[in-house]
Amino acid sequence: MVEPSGVLGVFVIALGMVLTPGPNMLYLVSRSITQGRRAGVISLGGVAVGFLVYLTAANLGLSVIFYAVPQLYVAVKLAGACYLGWLAWSALKPGGISVFAPKDVPPDSPRRLFTMGLVTNLLNPKIAIMYLSLIPQFIDPQAGPVLVQGLLLGSVQIVVAVTVNLSIVLAAGTIAVFLARRPGWLRIQRYVMGTVLGGLAVSLAVDTSGPAKAH
């Protein structure tokens, strides 16, 4: 049904993107550091629901629109490459800030934590790019129903993202203290993440494949 190469490709890209600084990581880390692990886990629940919303929407109709209007697909893909490039520059430029740098965030109720996690993810361009431009490239129309493949590959991304984010939430306080005492590690973290983002941006910009046809 789903080619192993497709699963591996989505796994690698999902891992690279979840480990790069973005709205989701910034929000989850800030909550975990300032309000505790429980707040981070609740916020992650909202983020996870946001992934499910994107997964459902992308596989039930957006791929059809992209196939019908290939120019729109190309525009979204190039916009995605530009956004990833901007994130890479933000991480690599002199004076860039690490996601684990301490920030002051006022405490919120569990309901607001969950809602903000959901909204942060839904408004995260990086996640939209993942579902609209990257995952469809690993779908093989000859390997079976595109909808099923899309759901399975999207599930791989969700498992990777939630697992990594949960690990970060649980270890955020310890990591922040470790990095605060070792400024050199903060720079290394930024350079690694910026390099990964830049590689993704170039790969996406030069890719010439089109969207998979839904059936």
Secondary structure as UniProt FT lines:
FT   HELIX           4..18
FT   HELIX           23..35
FT   HELIX           37..57
FT   HELIX           58..62
FT   HELIX           63..68
FT   HELIX           70..92
FT   TURN            94..95
FT   TURN            99..100
FT   HELIX           110..122
FT   HELIX           125..129
FT   HELIX           130..134
FT   HELIX           135..138
FT   HELIX           141..143
FT   HELIX           146..180
FT   HELIX           183..206
//
